[in-house]
Amino acid sequence: MAKLTEQNRQISNDITATNSRMSLTKSKQRIADHGEVFTPAWMVEAMLDLVKEESERIDSRFLEPACGSGNFLVRVLQRKLAAVELKFGRSDFEKRQYALLGLMCTYGIELLPDNIAECRANMLEVFAEYLNLDEEDDLYRAAFYVLSENLVHGDALTMRTHDGQPITFAEWGYLGKGKFQRRDFRLAVLTQMSSFSQEGSLFAHLGKHEIFTPLRVYQPMTARALACWPLDDGLREAI
């Protein structure tokens, strides 16, 4: 395996700084009311090492159903960005696109509104620091939008958002040449995929595409288009 670059090592070293901002508890009352205790850094590392290859693959998808302020997801993103640097560090264009893809492949659900806001902010900070982005950069604004879609304020048990709507996730894919594909699925449907494809299942002979169809499929879009998404209703038209 190729040696990690200095930037890879810096990303790894940033774990300590990031986790120092993420305490394991906020208050005894929140523990009593919600059972809120955040995952410590050593446990996050141990868990991710159990799926080391997947955690270091840029396009592998991770969903944290109780993401808190991001202790787990931030480290997933850092591992993905280290992989981006290793594979695409010499090309600024590819590095930017694949870093965004890595971010697109991290998902979370959180019941408490302050936690989900902190999680989005922590993820965005790690992403922006890696690419040295400011708030006016299209990629920064695209990442802001992606995080608003991928990190959901809701309840993973009921599979509904804080305002009672079914949780829907965007499945993102990179098509190359700076273009991304988006398909929307309901979480309740996604959770059934593994059972339908199990050997011996009545539906095992069918491809997932024959059972699970997306709610919407969107035209390929660039990071710049994503950055303008909230302002451009035209981008919302499905195929």
LUMZA-745145 format. One record per residue (C-alpha): residue number from 1; x, y, z; residue in one letter; chain. Coordinates in steps of 0.1 Angstrom, whole numbers, plus 5000, padded with zeros to 4 digits. Example, Ala and Ser with C-alpha at 12.3 -4.5 7.8 and 13.67 -1.06 7.14 Angstrom:
<atoms>
resi 1 | x 5123 | y 4955 | z 5078 | resn A | chain A;
resi 2 | x 5137 | y 4989 | z 5071 | resn S | chain A;
</atoms>
This chain:
<atoms>
resi 1 | x 5000 | y 5000 | z 5000 | resn M | chain A;
resi 2 | x 5013 | y 5035 | z 4992 | resn A | chain A;
resi 3 | x 5025 | y 5055 | z 5020 | resn K | chain A;
resi 4 | x 5002 | y 5081 | z 5034 | resn L | chain A;
resi 5 | x 5010 | y 5117 | z 5025 | resn T | chain A;
resi 6 | x 5016 | y 5144 | z 5050 | resn E | chain A;
resi 7 | x 4980 | y 5155 | z 5045 | resn Q | chain A;
resi 8 | x 4967 | y 5120 | z 5053 | resn N | chain A;
resi 9 | x 4986 | y 5121 | z 5085 | resn R | chain A;
resi 10 | x 4972 | y 5155 | z 5093 | resn Q | chain A;
resi 11 | x 4937 | y 5142 | z 5088 | resn I | chain A;
resi 12 | x 4944 | y 5114 | z 5111 | resn S | chain A;
resi 13 | x 4959 | y 5137 | z 5137 | resn N | chain A;
resi 14 | x 4928 | y 5159 | z 5135 | resn D | chain A;
resi 15 | x 4908 | y 5132 | z 5153 | resn I | chain A;
resi 16 | x 4921 | y 5143 | z 5186 | resn T | chain A;
resi 17 | x 4912 | y 5179 | z 5180 | resn A | chain A;
resi 18 | x 4877 | y 5170 | z 5167 | resn T | chain A;
resi 19 | x 4869 | y 5147 | z 5195 | resn N | chain A;
resi 20 | x 4880 | y 5172 | z 5221 | resn S | chain A;
resi 21 | x 4850 | y 5193 | z 5209 | resn R | chain A;
resi 22 | x 4826 | y 5164 | z 5213 | resn M | chain A;
resi 23 | x 4821 | y 5154 | z 5250 | resn S | chain A;
resi 24 | x 4805 | y 5121 | z 5259 | resn L | chain A;
resi 25 | x 4776 | y 5137 | z 5278 | resn T | chain A;
resi 26 | x 4758 | y 5171 | z 5279 | resn K | chain A;
resi 27 | x 4738 | y 5168 | z 5311 | resn S | chain A;
resi 28 | x 4724 | y 5143 | z 5335 | resn K | chain A;
resi 29 | x 4689 | y 5153 | z 5326 | resn Q | chain A;
resi 30 | x 4694 | y 5145 | z 5289 | resn R | chain A;
resi 31 | x 4708 | y 5111 | z 5299 | resn I | chain A;
resi 32 | x 4677 | y 5105 | z 5320 | resn A | chain A;
resi 33 | x 4653 | y 5118 | z 5293 | resn D | chain A;
resi 34 | x 4668 | y 5104 | z 5262 | resn H | chain A;
resi 35 | x 4696 | y 5080 | z 5272 | resn G | chain A;
resi 36 | x 4720 | y 5103 | z 5256 | resn E | chain A;
resi 37 | x 4756 | y 5092 | z 5259 | resn V | chain A;
resi 38 | x 4780 | y 5098 | z 5229 | resn F | chain A;
resi 39 | x 4804 | y 5071 | z 5216 | resn T | chain A;
resi 40 | x 4840 | y 5076 | z 5228 | resn P | chain A;
resi 41 | x 4868 | y 5079 | z 5202 | resn A | chain A;
resi 42 | x 4885 | y 5047 | z 5210 | resn W | chain A;
resi 43 | x 4852 | y 5028 | z 5205 | resn M | chain A;
resi 44 | x 4845 | y 5045 | z 5172 | resn V | chain A;
resi 45 | x 4880 | y 5034 | z 5160 | resn E | chain A;
resi 46 | x 4875 | y 4999 | z 5172 | resn A | chain A;
resi 47 | x 4841 | y 4996 | z 5155 | resn M | chain A;
resi 48 | x 4853 | y 5010 | z 5122 | resn L | chain A;
resi 49 | x 4883 | y 4988 | z 5122 | resn D | chain A;
resi 50 | x 4859 | y 4958 | z 5122 | resn L | chain A;
resi 51 | x 4849 | y 4970 | z 5087 | resn V | chain A;
resi 52 | x 4882 | y 4986 | z 5078 | resn K | chain A;
resi 53 | x 4880 | y 4982 | z 5041 | resn E | chain A;
resi 54 | x 4845 | y 4996 | z 5039 | resn E | chain A;
resi 55 | x 4853 | y 5025 | z 5061 | resn S | chain A;
resi 56 | x 4882 | y 5035 | z 5039 | resn E | chain A;
resi 57 | x 4862 | y 5031 | z 5006 | resn R | chain A;
resi 58 | x 4851 | y 5065 | z 4993 | resn I | chain A;
resi 59 | x 4817 | y 5053 | z 4980 | resn D | chain A;
resi 60 | x 4807 | y 5030 | z 5008 | resn S | chain A;
resi 61 | x 4775 | y 5042 | z 5026 | resn R | chain A;
resi 62 | x 4772 | y 5046 | z 5063 | resn F | chain A;
resi 63 | x 4740 | y 5054 | z 5083 | resn L | chain A;
resi 64 | x 4742 | y 5063 | z 5120 | resn E | chain A;
resi 65 | x 4706 | y 5060 | z 5133 | resn P | chain A;
resi 66 | x 4714 | y 5080 | z 5165 | resn A | chain A;
resi 67 | x 4742 | y 5102 | z 5152 | resn C | chain A;
resi 68 | x 4743 | y 5128 | z 5181 | resn G | chain A;
resi 69 | x 4768 | y 5155 | z 5173 | resn S | chain A;
resi 70 | x 4788 | y 5133 | z 5149 | resn G | chain A;
resi 71 | x 4814 | y 5114 | z 5169 | resn N | chain A;
resi 72 | x 4810 | y 5084 | z 5146 | resn F | chain A;
resi 73 | x 4802 | y 5101 | z 5113 | resn L | chain A;
resi 74 | x 4830 | y 5126 | z 5115 | resn V | chain A;
resi 75 | x 4855 | y 5098 | z 5118 | resn R | chain A;
resi 76 | x 4839 | y 5079 | z 5089 | resn V | chain A;
resi 77 | x 4843 | y 5111 | z 5068 | resn L | chain A;
resi 78 | x 4879 | y 5116 | z 5079 | resn Q | chain A;
resi 79 | x 4887 | y 5080 | z 5067 | resn R | chain A;
resi 80 | x 4870 | y 5086 | z 5034 | resn K | chain A;
resi 81 | x 4889 | y 5119 | z 5029 | resn L | chain A;
resi 82 | x 4922 | y 5101 | z 5037 | resn A | chain A;
resi 83 | x 4913 | y 5077 | z 5009 | resn A | chain A;
resi 84 | x 4905 | y 5106 | z 4986 | resn V | chain A;
resi 85 | x 4939 | y 5121 | z 4993 | resn E | chain A;
resi 86 | x 4957 | y 5088 | z 4987 | resn L | chain A;
resi 87 | x 4939 | y 5082 | z 4953 | resn K | chain A;
resi 88 | x 4933 | y 5116 | z 4939 | resn F | chain A;
resi 89 | x 4955 | y 5140 | z 4958 | resn G | chain A;
resi 90 | x 4975 | y 5150 | z 4927 | resn R | chain A;
resi 91 | x 4943 | y 5162 | z 4908 | resn S | chain A;
resi 92 | x 4926 | y 5191 | z 4924 | resn D | chain A;
resi 93 | x 4895 | y 5186 | z 4903 | resn F | chain A;
resi 94 | x 4891 | y 5149 | z 4911 | resn E | chain A;
resi 95 | x 4900 | y 5154 | z 4948 | resn K | chain A;
resi 96 | x 4871 | y 5179 | z 4951 | resn R | chain A;
resi 97 | x 4846 | y 5157 | z 4933 | resn Q | chain A;
resi 98 | x 4855 | y 5125 | z 4952 | resn Y | chain A;
resi 99 | x 4856 | y 5144 | z 4986 | resn A | chain A;
resi 100 | x 4820 | y 5155 | z 4979 | resn L | chain A;
resi 101 | x 4811 | y 5119 | z 4970 | resn L | chain A;
resi 102 | x 4826 | y 5107 | z 5003 | resn G | chain A;
resi 103 | x 4804 | y 5132 | z 5022 | resn L | chain A;
resi 104 | x 4774 | y 5122 | z 5001 | resn M | chain A;
resi 105 | x 4778 | y 5086 | z 5013 | resn C | chain A;
resi 106 | x 4775 | y 5094 | z 5051 | resn T | chain A;
resi 107 | x 4740 | y 5095 | z 5066 | resn Y | chain A;
resi 108 | x 4726 | y 5102 | z 5100 | resn G | chain A;
resi 109 | x 4693 | y 5105 | z 5120 | resn I | chain A;
resi 110 | x 4691 | y 5123 | z 5153 | resn E | chain A;
resi 111 | x 4662 | y 5130 | z 5176 | resn L | chain A;
resi 112 | x 4674 | y 5162 | z 5193 | resn L | chain A;
resi 113 | x 4676 | y 5194 | z 5173 | resn P | chain A;
resi 114 | x 4708 | y 5208 | z 5188 | resn D | chain A;
resi 115 | x 4726 | y 5176 | z 5182 | resn N | chain A;
resi 116 | x 4717 | y 5174 | z 5145 | resn I | chain A;
resi 117 | x 4727 | y 5210 | z 5140 | resn A | chain A;
resi 118 | x 4761 | y 5203 | z 5157 | resn E | chain A;
resi 119 | x 4766 | y 5172 | z 5136 | resn C | chain A;
resi 120 | x 4760 | y 5191 | z 5104 | resn R | chain A;
resi 121 | x 4784 | y 5218 | z 5115 | resn A | chain A;
resi 122 | x 4811 | y 5193 | z 5125 | resn N | chain A;
resi 123 | x 4809 | y 5174 | z 5093 | resn M | chain A;
resi 124 | x 4810 | y 5206 | z 5072 | resn L | chain A;
resi 125 | x 4840 | y 5219 | z 5092 | resn E | chain A;
resi 126 | x 4860 | y 5187 | z 5085 | resn V | chain A;
resi 127 | x 4851 | y 5188 | z 5048 | resn F | chain A;
resi 128 | x 4859 | y 5225 | z 5044 | resn A | chain A;
resi 129 | x 4892 | y 5223 | z 5062 | resn E | chain A;
resi 130 | x 4903 | y 5194 | z 5040 | resn Y | chain A;
resi 131 | x 4897 | y 5213 | z 5008 | resn L | chain A;
resi 132 | x 4905 | y 5247 | z 5023 | resn N | chain A;
resi 133 | x 4871 | y 5261 | z 5013 | resn L | chain A;
resi 134 | x 4854 | y 5293 | z 5023 | resn D | chain A;
resi 135 | x 4817 | y 5299 | z 5026 | resn E | chain A;
resi 136 | x 4814 | y 5314 | z 4991 | resn E | chain A;
resi 137 | x 4829 | y 5283 | z 4974 | resn D | chain A;
resi 138 | x 4803 | y 5264 | z 4953 | resn D | chain A;
resi 139 | x 4816 | y 5231 | z 4968 | resn L | chain A;
resi 140 | x 4811 | y 5245 | z 5004 | resn Y | chain A;
resi 141 | x 4775 | y 5254 | z 4996 | resn R | chain A;
resi 142 | x 4770 | y 5221 | z 4978 | resn A | chain A;
resi 143 | x 4782 | y 5202 | z 5009 | resn A | chain A;
resi 144 | x 4760 | y 5224 | z 5031 | resn F | chain A;
resi 145 | x 4730 | y 5213 | z 5010 | resn Y | chain A;
resi 146 | x 4740 | y 5176 | z 5010 | resn V | chain A;
resi 147 | x 4743 | y 5176 | z 5048 | resn L | chain A;
resi 148 | x 4709 | y 5191 | z 5051 | resn S | chain A;
resi 149 | x 4695 | y 5162 | z 5032 | resn E | chain A;
resi 150 | x 4717 | y 5134 | z 5045 | resn N | chain A;
resi 151 | x 4716 | y 5143 | z 5082 | resn L | chain A;
resi 152 | x 4679 | y 5141 | z 5093 | resn V | chain A;
resi 153 | x 4662 | y 5155 | z 5124 | resn H | chain A;
resi 154 | x 4639 | y 5126 | z 5132 | resn G | chain A;
resi 155 | x 4633 | y 5093 | z 5149 | resn D | chain A;
resi 156 | x 4650 | y 5062 | z 5135 | resn A | chain A;
resi 157 | x 4625 | y 5039 | z 5154 | resn L | chain A;
resi 158 | x 4594 | y 5054 | z 5138 | resn T | chain A;
resi 159 | x 4613 | y 5063 | z 5106 | resn M | chain A;
resi 160 | x 4597 | y 5097 | z 5106 | resn R | chain A;
resi 161 | x 4611 | y 5132 | z 5107 | resn T | chain A;
resi 162 | x 4606 | y 5156 | z 5136 | resn H | chain A;
resi 163 | x 4574 | y 5169 | z 5118 | resn D | chain A;
resi 164 | x 4560 | y 5135 | z 5112 | resn G | chain A;
resi 165 | x 4569 | y 5129 | z 5076 | resn Q | chain A;
resi 166 | x 4584 | y 5096 | z 5064 | resn P | chain A;
resi 167 | x 4622 | y 5098 | z 5064 | resn I | chain A;
resi 168 | x 4635 | y 5099 | z 5028 | resn T | chain A;
resi 169 | x 4672 | y 5096 | z 5019 | resn F | chain A;
resi 170 | x 4690 | y 5106 | z 4987 | resn A | chain A;
resi 171 | x 4712 | y 5080 | z 4972 | resn E | chain A;
resi 172 | x 4741 | y 5099 | z 4955 | resn W | chain A;
resi 173 | x 4764 | y 5085 | z 4928 | resn G | chain A;
resi 174 | x 4793 | y 5100 | z 4909 | resn Y | chain A;
resi 175 | x 4790 | y 5097 | z 4871 | resn L | chain A;
resi 176 | x 4823 | y 5113 | z 4863 | resn G | chain A;
resi 177 | x 4833 | y 5146 | z 4848 | resn K | chain A;
resi 178 | x 4819 | y 5165 | z 4878 | resn G | chain A;
resi 179 | x 4783 | y 5152 | z 4875 | resn K | chain A;
resi 180 | x 4763 | y 5135 | z 4902 | resn F | chain A;
resi 181 | x 4732 | y 5114 | z 4902 | resn Q | chain A;
resi 182 | x 4705 | y 5115 | z 4928 | resn R | chain A;
resi 183 | x 4677 | y 5090 | z 4936 | resn R | chain A;
resi 184 | x 4654 | y 5093 | z 4966 | resn D | chain A;
resi 185 | x 4642 | y 5064 | z 4987 | resn F | chain A;
resi 186 | x 4621 | y 5061 | z 5018 | resn R | chain A;
resi 187 | x 4640 | y 5047 | z 5047 | resn L | chain A;
resi 188 | x 4612 | y 5022 | z 5055 | resn A | chain A;
resi 189 | x 4618 | y 5007 | z 5020 | resn V | chain A;
resi 190 | x 4655 | y 5006 | z 5022 | resn L | chain A;
resi 191 | x 4654 | y 4986 | z 5055 | resn T | chain A;
resi 192 | x 4635 | y 4958 | z 5037 | resn Q | chain A;
resi 193 | x 4662 | y 4953 | z 5010 | resn M | chain A;
resi 194 | x 4683 | y 4928 | z 5029 | resn S | chain A;
resi 195 | x 4654 | y 4906 | z 5038 | resn S | chain A;
resi 196 | x 4641 | y 4905 | z 5003 | resn F | chain A;
resi 197 | x 4675 | y 4894 | z 4989 | resn S | chain A;
resi 198 | x 4682 | y 4867 | z 5014 | resn Q | chain A;
resi 199 | x 4687 | y 4832 | z 5001 | resn E | chain A;
resi 200 | x 4655 | y 4813 | z 5003 | resn G | chain A;
resi 201 | x 4633 | y 4843 | z 5002 | resn S | chain A;
resi 202 | x 4603 | y 4843 | z 4980 | resn L | chain A;
resi 203 | x 4618 | y 4873 | z 4962 | resn F | chain A;
resi 204 | x 4655 | y 4862 | z 4961 | resn A | chain A;
resi 205 | x 4654 | y 4855 | z 4924 | resn H | chain A;
resi 206 | x 4643 | y 4891 | z 4916 | resn L | chain A;
resi 207 | x 4668 | y 4920 | z 4913 | resn G | chain A;
resi 208 | x 4663 | y 4947 | z 4938 | resn K | chain A;
resi 209 | x 4655 | y 4971 | z 4910 | resn H | chain A;
resi 210 | x 4624 | y 4950 | z 4903 | resn E | chain A;
resi 211 | x 4611 | y 4955 | z 4939 | resn I | chain A;
resi 212 | x 4625 | y 4987 | z 4951 | resn F | chain A;
resi 213 | x 4620 | y 5017 | z 4929 | resn T | chain A;
resi 214 | x 4630 | y 5052 | z 4939 | resn P | chain A;
resi 215 | x 4605 | y 5079 | z 4948 | resn L | chain A;
resi 216 | x 4623 | y 5102 | z 4924 | resn R | chain A;
resi 217 | x 4652 | y 5102 | z 4900 | resn V | chain A;
resi 218 | x 4668 | y 5135 | z 4892 | resn Y | chain A;
resi 219 | x 4688 | y 5148 | z 4862 | resn Q | chain A;
resi 220 | x 4726 | y 5146 | z 4866 | resn P | chain A;
resi 221 | x 4739 | y 5177 | z 4883 | resn M | chain A;
resi 222 | x 4772 | y 5194 | z 4891 | resn T | chain A;
resi 223 | x 4784 | y 5207 | z 4925 | resn A | chain A;
resi 224 | x 4776 | y 5242 | z 4913 | resn R | chain A;
resi 225 | x 4740 | y 5231 | z 4906 | resn A | chain A;
resi 226 | x 4738 | y 5216 | z 4940 | resn L | chain A;
resi 227 | x 4751 | y 5248 | z 4955 | resn A | chain A;
resi 228 | x 4722 | y 5267 | z 4940 | resn C | chain A;
resi 229 | x 4696 | y 5240 | z 4947 | resn W | chain A;
resi 230 | x 4675 | y 5258 | z 4973 | resn P | chain A;
resi 231 | x 4672 | y 5287 | z 4949 | resn L | chain A;
resi 232 | x 4665 | y 5269 | z 4917 | resn D | chain A;
resi 233 | x 4632 | y 5251 | z 4914 | resn D | chain A;
resi 234 | x 4641 | y 5239 | z 4880 | resn G | chain A;
resi 235 | x 4665 | y 5214 | z 4894 | resn L | chain A;
resi 236 | x 4638 | y 5198 | z 4914 | resn R | chain A;
resi 237 | x 4621 | y 5183 | z 4883 | resn E | chain A;
resi 238 | x 4624 | y 5145 | z 4883 | resn A | chain A;
resi 239 | x 4631 | y 5124 | z 4853 | resn I | chain A;
</atoms>
